[in-house]
């Protein structure tokens, strides 16, 4: 699989240099490079694995390299990361193959250096020695997570929950499907997918939610069931957000930051395709994702609309329900985009102010007795609870509104932190407000 490893090396260097999202770089490369399905699966696993464990792998490079880390070339660092990752976490790769293939894709000047480091690690029984480190530093190395983020989570959620969050940031994320309840029943969708050789089951937490248990070579979005509009792909936390939003028949609903459209699709189904659902995004190019998805699912109630959520739009009607699933740091979806956790803490600082401004503009769309839902896919109290608190202080015309979630172990509330180890889904925050009657 030398070509697969060369592809991964190219991807990792591009990630290091561009800072682009991992899924976009991977998809673009796979559409260009004609790798066999087995090679694609290996390349994806190695690519995401190295990103996921980067701090752990760099700890080993520093421990075994006689050359200072900052003086190593970008290519050498990436090859060593790949080599260490294969030795530690890919049981299907023999030790000799991990070492030899790593040396083979390196340039002549670094072959011996890379070979020696990896073989020395094997001779040491491939043990990550964190003796002498503080407990916090050990967690940082073990879970490849910055210490500042571990501190933030520990302060907000406690040590036990933080450990569960850290565990949930590693490994391949689950895939959940939302059944198109307008046209199909869950058992029929499952039967159709099993017929196409997909390994699926009903979700124990949420009705009309299907879990894709094993991801093979075939993409679920290339299935006949997908083309027939039997479902759309949507994480269970996002589906739960729609459940808590509770859009009703013949209501007017605004989904203020909607692309790629998953929440709009689910809410339209909950509305039985009756009423008005304005599905917005800032960028016109993203509206096509919503339009195409709505057409495939047969959702005529959805009206895509280009809109800047920061600015009040006088053309919008007063709404029974406004959903604000706002731009955030994404600390709840690290297992999908592992590069997120390596961003400097200061990159988070401007987000709460943007979120406050959008919420304030959104409040003006809500009818008396209507609902405003604030959600993010992050686990960061500065963006979640603090923003909700500020909104409550600045908008006394709104009050917290308790909506039952119906999940064992999660008390009914007006605010929810959804943790991966509880729901199986992404980390998520939801706050529900009700506008008082005039």
C-alpha positions as CSV (number, residue, x, y, z in Angstrom):
1,X,0.0,0.0,0.0
2,X,2.9,2.4,-0.8
3,X,0.6,4.6,-2.9
4,X,-1.9,4.8,-0.1
5,X,0.8,6.0,2.3
6,X,2.1,8.5,-0.3
7,X,-1.4,9.9,-0.6
8,X,-1.7,10.2,3.2
9,X,1.7,12.0,3.4
10,X,0.5,14.5,0.8
11,X,-2.8,15.0,2.7
12,X,-1.0,15.6,6.0
13,X,1.4,18.1,4.5
14,X,-1.4,20.0,2.9
15,X,-3.3,20.0,6.2
16,X,-0.3,21.4,8.0
17,X,0.2,24.1,5.4
18,X,-3.3,25.1,4.6
19,X,-5.3,24.6,7.7
20,X,-8.3,23.4,5.7
21,X,-10.9,21.0,7.0
22,X,-9.8,17.3,6.9
23,X,-13.0,16.0,5.3
24,X,-12.8,18.5,2.4
25,X,-9.1,17.7,1.7
26,X,-9.8,14.0,1.9
27,X,-12.9,14.1,-0.4
28,X,-11.1,16.3,-3.0
29,X,-8.1,14.0,-3.0
30,X,-10.1,10.8,-3.3
31,X,-12.1,12.2,-6.2
32,X,-8.8,12.9,-8.0
33,X,-6.7,9.9,-7.1
34,X,-8.2,6.6,-8.3
35,X,-7.4,4.4,-5.3
36,X,-9.0,1.0,-5.0
37,X,-11.7,0.8,-2.3
38,X,-9.4,-1.2,0.1
39,X,-6.6,1.4,-0.3
40,X,-9.1,4.3,0.2
41,X,-10.2,2.7,3.5
42,X,-6.6,2.3,4.7
43,X,-5.7,5.8,3.7
44,X,-8.7,7.4,5.4
45,X,-8.0,5.4,8.6
46,X,-4.4,6.4,8.6
47,X,-5.1,10.0,7.7
48,X,-7.7,10.6,10.4
49,X,-5.8,8.5,12.9
50,X,-2.7,10.6,12.6
51,X,-4.7,13.8,13.0
52,X,-6.6,12.4,15.9
53,X,-3.4,11.3,17.8
54,X,-1.1,14.1,16.7
55,X,0.0,15.2,20.2
56,X,0.6,11.7,21.3
57,X,2.7,11.0,18.2
58,X,4.7,14.2,18.6
59,X,5.4,13.3,22.2
60,X,7.0,10.1,20.9
61,X,9.0,12.0,18.2
62,X,10.4,14.3,20.8
63,X,11.3,11.4,23.0
64,X,13.1,9.4,20.3
65,X,14.6,12.1,18.1
66,X,18.1,13.5,18.8
67,X,17.2,16.4,16.5
68,X,15.0,19.1,18.0
69,X,11.4,18.7,16.8
70,X,11.2,22.2,15.3
71,X,14.3,21.5,13.2
72,X,12.8,18.4,11.5
73,X,11.3,18.9,8.1
74,X,7.5,18.8,7.7
75,X,7.8,15.7,5.6
76,X,9.9,13.9,8.1
77,X,7.5,14.8,11.0
78,X,4.5,13.5,9.0
79,X,6.2,10.2,8.1
80,X,7.2,9.6,11.7
81,X,3.7,10.3,12.8
82,X,2.4,7.8,10.3
83,X,5.0,5.2,11.3
84,X,4.3,5.6,15.1
85,X,0.5,5.5,14.4
86,X,0.7,2.3,12.4
87,X,2.8,0.6,15.1
88,X,0.6,1.7,18.0
89,X,-2.9,1.7,16.6
90,X,-3.2,-0.3,13.4
91,X,-3.1,-4.0,14.3
92,X,-3.5,-5.0,10.7
93,X,-0.1,-3.5,9.8
94,X,2.9,-5.7,10.6
95,X,5.7,-4.0,12.5
96,X,8.2,-4.5,9.6
97,X,5.8,-3.1,7.1
98,X,5.2,0.0,9.2
99,X,8.9,0.7,9.4
100,X,9.9,-0.3,5.9
101,X,7.1,1.6,4.2
102,X,7.8,4.7,6.2
103,X,11.4,4.6,5.1
104,X,10.4,3.9,1.5
105,X,8.3,7.0,1.2
106,X,10.9,9.3,2.7
107,X,13.8,11.0,0.8
108,X,17.2,9.4,0.8
109,X,18.7,11.7,3.4
110,X,16.1,10.8,6.1
111,X,15.6,7.1,5.5
112,X,18.1,5.9,8.1
113,X,16.9,8.4,10.6
114,X,13.3,7.4,10.3
115,X,14.2,3.7,10.3
116,X,16.3,4.0,13.5
117,X,13.7,5.9,15.4
118,X,10.8,3.5,14.7
119,X,13.0,0.4,15.3
120,X,14.2,1.9,18.7
121,X,10.5,2.3,19.7
122,X,9.8,-1.3,18.8
123,X,12.8,-2.4,20.9
124,X,11.3,-0.5,23.8
125,X,8.2,-2.6,23.5
126,X,6.3,0.3,22.0
127,X,5.5,1.8,25.4
128,X,4.5,5.5,25.8
129,X,6.4,6.5,28.9
130,X,4.6,9.4,30.6
131,X,6.2,8.9,34.0
132,X,7.1,12.2,35.6
133,X,4.2,14.0,34.0
134,X,1.4,15.6,35.9
135,X,-2.0,13.9,35.7
136,X,-3.3,16.6,33.4
137,X,-0.2,16.3,31.1
138,X,-0.7,12.5,31.0
139,X,-4.3,12.9,29.9
140,X,-3.1,15.4,27.2
141,X,-0.6,12.8,25.8
142,X,-3.0,9.8,26.2
143,X,-5.9,11.5,24.4
144,X,-4.0,13.9,22.2
145,X,-5.8,16.9,23.7
146,X,-4.5,20.4,24.6
147,X,-4.2,21.0,28.4
148,X,-6.2,24.2,28.2
149,X,-9.2,22.3,26.8
150,X,-8.9,19.6,29.4
151,X,-8.9,22.3,32.1
152,X,-11.9,24.0,30.6
153,X,-13.9,20.8,30.4
154,X,-12.9,19.8,33.9
155,X,-14.0,23.1,35.4
156,X,-17.3,23.0,33.5
157,X,-18.3,19.3,33.8
158,X,-16.0,17.7,36.4
159,X,-13.3,15.0,36.1
160,X,-15.5,12.0,35.4
161,X,-17.5,13.6,32.6
162,X,-14.3,15.1,31.1
163,X,-12.7,11.7,30.9
164,X,-15.8,10.4,29.1
165,X,-15.6,13.3,26.7
166,X,-11.9,12.7,26.0
167,X,-12.7,9.0,25.3
168,X,-15.4,10.1,22.9
169,X,-13.1,12.3,20.9
170,X,-11.2,9.2,19.6
171,X,-12.3,6.6,17.2
172,X,-14.5,6.5,14.1
173,X,-17.7,8.5,14.6
174,X,-21.0,6.7,14.3
175,X,-23.4,7.4,11.3
176,X,-27.0,8.0,12.0
177,X,-29.9,8.2,9.5
178,X,-33.2,9.9,9.9
179,X,-36.1,8.1,8.3
180,X,-38.3,10.2,5.9
181,X,-41.5,9.6,7.8
182,X,-43.6,11.4,5.2
183,X,-43.2,8.4,2.9
184,X,-41.7,5.5,4.7
185,X,-41.7,3.5,7.9
186,X,-38.5,2.6,9.8
187,X,-38.8,-1.2,9.3
188,X,-39.2,-0.8,5.5
189,X,-36.1,1.5,5.3
190,X,-34.1,-1.0,7.4
191,X,-35.2,-3.9,5.2
192,X,-34.2,-1.9,2.0
193,X,-30.7,-1.1,3.4
194,X,-30.1,-4.7,4.6
195,X,-31.0,-5.8,1.1
196,X,-28.2,-3.5,-0.2
197,X,-25.8,-5.2,2.3
198,X,-25.7,-2.3,4.8
199,X,-25.4,-3.3,8.5
200,X,-28.0,-1.2,10.2
201,X,-30.3,-1.3,13.3
202,X,-32.9,0.9,14.9
203,X,-31.7,3.4,17.5
204,X,-32.7,2.6,21.1
205,X,-32.9,6.3,22.1
206,X,-34.9,8.0,19.3
207,X,-37.8,6.9,17.1
208,X,-37.2,6.9,13.4
209,X,-33.5,7.0,13.8
210,X,-31.3,4.3,12.2
211,X,-27.7,3.4,13.2
212,X,-25.3,2.4,10.5
213,X,-23.2,-0.1,12.4
214,X,-20.5,-1.0,10.0
215,X,-19.2,1.3,7.2
216,X,-18.0,-0.8,4.3
217,X,-16.6,0.2,0.9
218,X,-20.0,1.5,-0.4
219,X,-21.1,5.0,0.6
220,X,-24.6,5.1,2.1
221,X,-25.3,8.2,-0.1
222,X,-24.8,6.0,-3.2
223,X,-27.5,3.5,-2.1
224,X,-30.8,3.1,-3.9
225,X,-32.6,3.8,-0.6
226,X,-30.9,7.2,-0.4
227,X,-31.8,8.0,-4.0
228,X,-35.4,7.1,-3.4
229,X,-35.5,9.6,-0.5
230,X,-36.0,7.1,2.2
231,X,-33.7,8.9,4.7
232,X,-31.2,11.6,5.2
233,X,-27.9,11.4,7.1
234,X,-28.2,13.3,10.4
235,X,-26.4,12.8,13.7
236,X,-28.6,11.8,16.6
237,X,-27.9,15.0,18.6
238,X,-29.1,17.1,15.7
239,X,-32.2,14.9,15.5
240,X,-32.8,15.4,19.2
241,X,-32.4,19.2,18.7
242,X,-35.3,19.0,16.2
243,X,-37.3,16.9,18.8
244,X,-36.8,19.7,21.4
245,X,-37.7,22.4,18.8
246,X,-41.1,20.8,18.3
247,X,-42.3,22.4,15.1
248,X,-46.0,21.9,14.5
249,X,-48.4,21.5,11.6
250,X,-49.2,24.7,9.7
251,X,-46.7,26.7,11.7
252,X,-44.2,29.2,10.4
253,X,-40.7,28.1,11.2
254,X,-37.3,29.8,10.5
255,X,-34.1,27.8,10.5
256,X,-31.7,30.6,10.6
257,X,-28.4,28.9,9.9
258,X,-29.6,25.8,8.0
259,X,-27.1,24.4,5.6
260,X,-26.6,21.6,4.7
261,X,-30.2,21.3,5.7
262,X,-30.5,18.2,8.0
263,X,-32.5,20.0,10.7
264,X,-34.8,21.6,8.1
265,X,-35.5,18.2,6.6
266,X,-36.4,16.7,9.9
267,X,-38.5,19.6,11.0
268,X,-40.4,19.6,7.7
269,X,-41.2,15.9,8.3
270,X,-42.4,16.7,11.8
271,X,-44.6,19.4,10.3
272,X,-46.1,16.7,8.0
273,X,-44.9,19.0,5.1
274,X,-47.6,21.5,6.1
275,X,-46.9,25.2,6.9
276,X,-43.9,27.3,6.0
277,X,-40.2,26.6,6.8
278,X,-37.8,29.3,5.8
279,X,-34.4,27.6,5.5
280,X,-31.5,30.1,5.5
281,X,-27.8,30.4,4.8
282,X,-25.4,33.2,4.3
283,X,-23.9,31.7,1.1
284,X,-26.0,31.1,-2.0
285,X,-23.8,28.1,-2.9
286,X,-24.9,26.2,0.2
287,X,-28.6,26.8,-0.6
288,X,-28.3,24.2,-3.4
289,X,-27.6,21.5,-0.8
290,X,-30.9,22.4,0.9
291,X,-32.8,22.6,-2.4
292,X,-31.5,19.3,-3.7
293,X,-32.1,17.5,-0.4
294,X,-35.6,18.8,0.0
295,X,-36.4,17.8,-3.6
296,X,-35.0,14.3,-3.0
297,X,-37.1,13.9,0.1
298,X,-40.2,15.5,-1.3
299,X,-40.4,18.4,1.1
300,X,-42.3,21.2,-0.6
301,X,-42.7,23.1,2.7
302,X,-39.0,24.2,2.7
303,X,-38.2,27.6,1.2
304,X,-34.4,28.2,0.9
305,X,-33.5,31.8,1.4
306,X,-30.1,33.6,1.3
307,X,-29.8,35.7,4.4
308,X,-27.3,37.2,6.8
309,X,-28.3,36.0,10.2
310,X,-26.6,39.0,11.9
311,X,-29.0,41.5,10.4
312,X,-32.8,41.6,11.0
313,X,-34.6,40.9,7.8
314,X,-37.9,42.8,7.6
315,X,-39.1,40.5,4.7
316,X,-39.4,37.5,7.0
317,X,-42.7,36.8,8.6
318,X,-43.3,36.5,12.3
319,X,-42.6,32.9,13.2
320,X,-44.0,30.3,15.7
321,X,-40.5,28.8,16.0
322,X,-37.0,30.1,15.2
323,X,-34.1,27.7,15.4
324,X,-30.6,29.2,15.7
325,X,-28.0,26.5,15.3
326,X,-25.1,28.9,15.2
327,X,-21.5,28.9,14.1
328,X,-19.3,27.7,16.9
329,X,-16.0,26.2,17.9
330,X,-17.2,22.7,17.1
331,X,-15.7,21.1,20.2
332,X,-18.5,18.6,20.2
333,X,-17.6,17.2,16.8
334,X,-13.8,16.6,17.4
335,X,-14.1,12.9,16.4
336,X,-15.4,14.0,13.0
337,X,-12.9,16.9,12.5
338,X,-9.9,16.1,14.9
339,X,-8.0,19.2,13.7
340,X,-10.5,21.4,15.7
341,X,-8.9,20.5,19.0
342,X,-5.5,21.9,18.0
343,X,-6.7,25.4,17.3
344,X,-5.3,28.0,19.7
345,X,-7.7,29.0,22.5
346,X,-7.7,32.6,21.3
347,X,-9.6,31.5,18.1
348,X,-12.7,30.9,20.3
349,X,-12.7,34.4,21.8
350,X,-14.8,36.2,19.2
351,X,-17.5,33.5,18.7
352,X,-19.7,34.3,21.7
353,X,-20.2,37.9,20.6
354,X,-21.2,36.8,17.1
355,X,-23.6,34.3,18.7
356,X,-25.2,37.0,20.9
357,X,-25.7,39.3,17.9
358,X,-27.4,36.6,15.9
359,X,-29.7,35.5,18.8
360,X,-30.7,39.1,19.3
361,X,-31.6,39.6,15.7
362,X,-33.5,36.2,15.7
363,X,-35.6,37.2,18.7
364,X,-37.4,39.8,16.6
365,X,-38.8,37.1,14.4
366,X,-40.6,35.2,17.2
367,X,-44.3,35.6,17.7
368,X,-45.8,36.0,21.2
369,X,-45.9,32.5,22.8
370,X,-43.5,31.4,20.1
371,X,-40.2,29.5,20.7
372,X,-36.6,30.4,20.1
373,X,-34.1,27.6,20.2
374,X,-30.3,28.2,20.5
375,X,-28.1,25.3,19.7
376,X,-24.4,24.6,19.0
377,X,-22.3,21.6,18.3
378,X,-19.7,22.6,20.9
379,X,-19.1,21.8,24.6
380,X,-17.9,25.2,25.7
381,X,-19.7,27.1,28.5
382,X,-18.4,30.4,27.1
383,X,-20.4,29.8,23.9
384,X,-23.3,27.9,25.5
385,X,-24.5,28.7,29.0
386,X,-22.9,32.2,29.0
387,X,-24.5,33.2,25.7
388,X,-27.9,31.9,26.9
389,X,-27.5,33.8,30.2
390,X,-26.7,37.0,28.4
391,X,-29.6,36.6,26.0
392,X,-32.0,36.1,29.0
393,X,-30.7,39.2,30.7
394,X,-31.0,41.3,27.5
395,X,-34.4,40.0,26.5
396,X,-36.7,39.8,29.5
397,X,-39.6,39.2,27.0
398,X,-38.3,35.7,26.8
399,X,-38.3,33.0,29.5
400,X,-36.7,29.6,29.7
401,X,-39.0,26.9,28.5
402,X,-38.8,23.3,29.8
403,X,-39.2,20.7,27.0
404,X,-39.0,16.9,27.9
405,X,-36.2,15.1,26.0
406,X,-37.3,11.6,26.9
407,X,-33.9,10.0,27.5
408,X,-33.0,8.0,30.5
409,X,-30.4,9.8,32.6
410,X,-31.1,13.2,31.2
411,X,-33.6,15.3,33.4
412,X,-36.1,17.4,31.6
413,X,-34.9,21.0,31.3
414,X,-34.8,24.2,29.3
415,X,-31.1,23.7,28.6
416,X,-29.3,20.5,27.6
417,X,-25.7,19.5,27.2
418,X,-25.7,16.3,25.1
419,X,-22.6,14.2,25.7
420,X,-21.5,11.5,23.3
421,X,-21.2,8.9,26.1
422,X,-24.9,9.5,27.0
423,X,-26.6,9.7,23.6
424,X,-24.0,8.2,21.3
425,X,-24.2,11.4,19.2
426,X,-22.0,14.5,18.9
427,X,-21.5,16.9,21.7
428,X,-24.3,19.4,21.6
429,X,-25.9,22.3,23.5
430,X,-29.6,23.3,23.3
431,X,-31.4,26.1,25.1
432,X,-35.1,26.7,24.6
433,X,-36.8,30.1,25.2
434,X,-40.5,31.0,25.0
435,X,-41.6,34.6,24.1
436,X,-44.1,35.9,26.6
437,X,-47.6,36.9,25.4
438,X,-48.1,40.6,24.9
